[in-house]
Amino acid sequence: MRFLLRPGWVALVVAVIGFAVACYTFLAPWQFGREAQREAQQQAIDAAEATPPVPLAQLSPAGSGVTAALEWRRVSITGVFVPEAQTLVRLRVVDGAPAAEVLTPLRTDDGRMVLIDRGYVATGSGAAVPTIAAPPSGQVTVAARMRVDETDPQARPAVEIGGSRQVWAADSRVVAATTGLALEPGYLTLLPGQPGVLQPVPAVPTAAGSAPFTNFSYALQWLTFGAIAIFALVWFVRLELQQRSGRVRTRSELRAALAGDDEINEPAERP
């Protein structure tokens, strides 16, 4: 089996083994982890939906905002909307159609500044500025779901389009930097039927592959791919050995070997 020391075979063996190792030590565990993350988020959502809203101050003291431990909890909050600081989240998709998410700060009775996600509005395109119903004026009491800030991987700043302030993620930090308001970390998404709500944002896990068992099936696929790669390597080594021993000489014999036919006739002895 000295042929395995040739550069081409060495490269093939290294590539196949490296791919298989990646499948079993990184790619499959990564997908299993995402499935576990999705399941944990779903459990947190279910627990929060079963609990009535409580006053915001009861869960989050002034200045602390929304933490990961509080995400999805439902709270009630009283204050006044600040429509002049309204901001849109660009490039959302709802039911397969382009949409924008509307963020409007709310000033509470005790002086806190909280970012409120009022929901979605449909847009004609990713850059279009839709017509948005104004939030109610005066004091309102709303029930909302606590969410941690999203993060734009490219850290893009807010932009002005058609006189509308737009951002790339629902991030109170970016809105605060753009509007100059001292917004607390995180934001609150209005529940259906609340004052100022548009098309409510549904409570679904944010992990990729949010459908149950999606990531689990991806993990099984990576495990299968890794096994197939090792099997194929062994098969081609076996075939190479057959060729070198003279058992495979013609194209028809080669096709039979690739098809797994072990009953290859030995070449007839020459007189």
For each residue, the residues with C-beta under 8 A, 3 or more apart:
1: 4 237 241
2: 5
3: 6 9 240 244
4: 1 9 10 13 237
5: 2 9 10
6: 3 9 10
7: 10 11
8: 11 12
9: 3 4 5 6 12 13
10: 4 5 6 7 13 14
11: 7 8 14 15
12: 8 9 15 16 233 236
13: 4 9 10 16 17 233
14: 10 11 17 18
15: 11 12 18 19
16: 12 13 19 20 229 230 232 233
17: 13 14 20 21 230 233
18: 14 15 21 22
19: 15 16 22 23 225 226 229
20: 16 17 23 24 226 227 229 230
21: 17 18 24 25 226
22: 18 19 25 26 27 226
23: 19 20 26 27 28 222 223 225 226 229
24: 20 21 28 222 223 226
25: 21 22 29
26: 22 23 29 30
27: 22 23 30 31 219 222
28: 23 24 31 32 219 220 222 223 226
29: 25 26 32 33 219
30: 26 27 33 34 219
31: 27 28 34 35 215 216 218 219 222
32: 28 29 35 36 215 216 219
33: 29 30 36 37
34: 30 31 37 38 207 208 209 215
35: 31 32 38 39 209 213 214 215 216 219
36: 32 33 39 40
37: 33 34 40 41 205 207
38: 34 35 41 42 205 207 209 210 212 214 215
39: 35 36 42 43
40: 36 37 43 44
41: 37 38 44 45 72 205 206 207
42: 38 39 45 46 205 212
43: 39 40 46 47
44: 40 41 47 48 71 72
45: 41 42 48 49 72 203 204 205
46: 42 43 49 50
47: 43 44 50 51 72
48: 44 45 51 72 73 74 145 203
49: 45 46 74 203
50: 46 47
51: 47 48 54 73 74
52: 74
53: 74 75 76 143 144 191
54: 51 58 59 73 74 75 76
55: 58 59 75 76 77
56: 59 60 75 76 77 108 112 114 188
57: 60 61 62 110
58: 54 55 75
59: 54 55 56 70 73 75 146
60: 56 57 64 65 66 67 70 75 146 184
61: 57 64
62: 57 110 111 112 184
63: 112 184
64: 60 61 67 184 185
65: 60 172 184 185 186
66: 60 70 71 146 147 148 149 184 185 186 187 188
67: 60 64 70 71 148 185 186
68: 71 148
69:
70: 59 60 66 67 73 146
71: 44 66 67 68 146 147 148
72: 41 44 45 47 48 145 146 147 203
73: 48 51 54 59 70 145 146
74: 48 49 51 52 53 54 143 144 145 146 191
75: 53 54 55 56 58 59 60 143 144 145 146 188
76: 53 54 55 56 141 142 143 144
77: 55 56 106 108 114 141 142 144 188
78: 108 109 139 140 141 142
79: 106 107 108 109 112 114 139 140
80: 106 107 137 138 139 140
81: 104 105 106 116 135 136 137 140 196
82: 85 86 104 105 106 107 113 181
83: 86 104 134 135
84:
85: 82 104 105 175 179 181
86: 82 83 102 103 104 105 132 135 165
87: 102 103 104 158 165 166 167 175 178 179
88: 100 101 102 103 129 132 164 165 166 167
89: 92 100 101 102 103 166 167 168 169 170
90: 100 126 127 166 167 168
91: 98 126 168
92: 89 98 99 100 101 120
93: 96 97 98 99
94: 97 99 120 122 199
95:
96: 93
97: 93 94 122
98: 91 92 93 122 123 124 125 126 128
99: 92 93 94 120 121 122 123 199
100: 88 89 90 92 120 121 123 130 166
101: 88 89 92 117 119 120 170 201
102: 86 87 88 89 117 118 119 120 121 132 198
103: 86 87 88 89 115 116 117 118 167 170 175 187
104: 81 82 83 85 86 87 115 116 118 135 196
105: 81 82 85 86 113 114 115 116 175 179 181 183
106: 77 79 80 81 82 113 114 115 116 142
107: 79 80 82 111 112 113
108: 56 77 78 79 111 112 113 114
109: 78 79 139
110: 57 62
111: 62 107 108
112: 56 62 63 79 107 108 184
113: 82 105 106 107 108 181 182 183 184
114: 56 77 79 105 106 108 183 184 187 188
115: 103 104 105 106 172 175 183 184 186 187 188
116: 81 103 104 105 106 142 144 187 188 189 190 196
117: 101 102 103 144 147 170 187 188 189 190 201
118: 102 103 104 135 190 196 197 198
119: 101 102 189 190 197 198 199 200 201
120: 92 94 99 100 101 102 198 199 200 201
121: 99 100 102 130 131 132 198 199
122: 94 97 98 99 130
123: 98 99 100 126 128 129 130
124: 98 128 130
125: 98 128
126: 90 91 98 123
127: 90 161
128: 98 123 124 125 162
129: 88 123 161 162 163 164
130: 100 121 122 123 124
131: 121
132: 86 88 102 121 198
133: 198
134: 83 137
135: 81 83 86 104 118 195 196
136: 81 140 195 196
137: 80 81 134
138: 80
139: 78 79 80 109
140: 78 79 80 81 136 195 196
141: 76 77 78 195
142: 76 77 78 106 116 190 191 194 195 196 197
143: 53 74 75 76 190 191 194
144: 53 74 75 76 77 116 117 188 189 190 191 194
145: 48 72 73 74 75 188 189 191 203
146: 59 60 66 70 71 72 73 74 75 186 188
147: 66 71 72 117 170 186 187 188 189
148: 66 67 68 71 185 186
149: 66 169 170 171 172 173 185 186 187
150: 169 170 171
151: 169 171
152: 155 156 167 168 169 171 174
153:
154: 168
155: 152
156: 152 159 167 168
157: 174 177 178
158: 87 165 166 167 174 175 177 178
159: 156 165 166 167
160: 163 164 165 166
161: 127 129 164 166
162: 128 129
163: 129 160
164: 88 129 160 161
165: 86 87 88 158 159 160 178 179
166: 87 88 89 90 100 158 159 160 161
167: 87 88 89 90 103 152 156 158 159 170 171 174 175 178
168: 89 90 91 152 154 156 174
169: 89 149 150 151 152 174
170: 89 101 103 117 147 149 150 167 187
171: 149 150 151 152 167 174 175
172: 65 115 149 175 176 183 184 185 186 187
173: 149 176 177 183 185
174: 152 157 158 167 168 169 171 177 178
175: 85 87 103 105 115 158 167 171 172 178 179 181 183
176: 172 173 179 180 181 182 183
177: 157 158 173 174
178: 87 157 158 165 167 174 175
179: 85 87 105 165 175 176 183
180: 176
181: 82 85 105 113 175 176
182: 113 176
183: 105 113 114 115 172 173 175 176 179
184: 60 62 63 64 65 66 112 113 114 115 172
185: 64 65 66 67 148 149 172 173
186: 65 66 67 115 146 147 148 149 172
187: 66 103 114 115 116 117 147 149 170 172
188: 56 66 75 77 114 115 116 117 144 145 146 147
189: 116 117 119 144 145 147 200 201
190: 116 117 118 119 142 143 144 194 196 197 200 201
191: 53 74 142 143 144 145 194 197 200
192: 197 200
193: 197
194: 142 143 144 190 191 197
195: 135 136 140 141 142
196: 81 104 116 118 135 136 140 142 190
197: 118 119 142 190 191 192 193 194 200
198: 102 118 119 120 121 132 133
199: 94 99 119 120 121
200: 119 120 189 190 191 192 197
201: 101 117 119 120 189 190
202:
203: 45 48 49 72 145
204: 45 210
205: 37 38 41 42 45 210
206: 41 210
207: 34 37 38 41 210 215
208: 34 215
209: 34 35 38 214 215 218
210: 38 204 205 206 207 214
211: 214
212: 38 42
213: 35 216 217
214: 35 38 209 210 211 217 218
215: 31 32 34 35 38 207 208 209 218 219
216: 31 32 35 213 219 220
217: 213 214 220 221
218: 31 209 214 215 221 222
219: 27 28 29 30 31 32 35 215 216 222 223
220: 28 216 217 223 224
221: 217 218 224 225
222: 23 24 27 28 31 218 219 225 226
223: 23 24 28 219 220 226 227
224: 220 221 227 228
225: 19 23 221 222 228 229
226: 19 20 21 22 23 24 28 222 223 229 230
227: 20 223 224 230 231
228: 224 225 231 232
229: 16 19 20 23 225 226 232 233
230: 16 17 20 226 227 233 234
231: 227 228 234 235
232: 16 228 229 235 236
233: 12 13 16 17 229 230 236 237
234: 230 231 237 238
235: 231 232 238 239
236: 12 232 233 239 240
237: 1 4 233 234 240 241
238: 234 235 241 242
239: 235 236 242 243 248 254 257 258
240: 3 236 237 243 244
241: 1 237 238 244 245
242: 238 239 245 247 248 257 264
243: 239 240 246 247 248 249 254
244: 3 240 241
245: 241 242
246: 243 249 267
247: 242 243 253 264 266 267
248: 239 242 243 253 254 257 264
249: 243 246 253 267
250: 253 254
251: 254 255
252: 255 256
253: 247 248 249 250 256 257 264
254: 239 243 248 250 251 257 258
255: 251 252 258 259
256: 252 253 259 261 264
257: 239 242 248 253 254 260 261 264
258: 239 254 255
259: 255 256
260: 257
261: 256 257 264
262:
263:
264: 242 247 248 253 256 257 261
265:
266: 247
267: 246 247 249
268:
269:
270:
271:
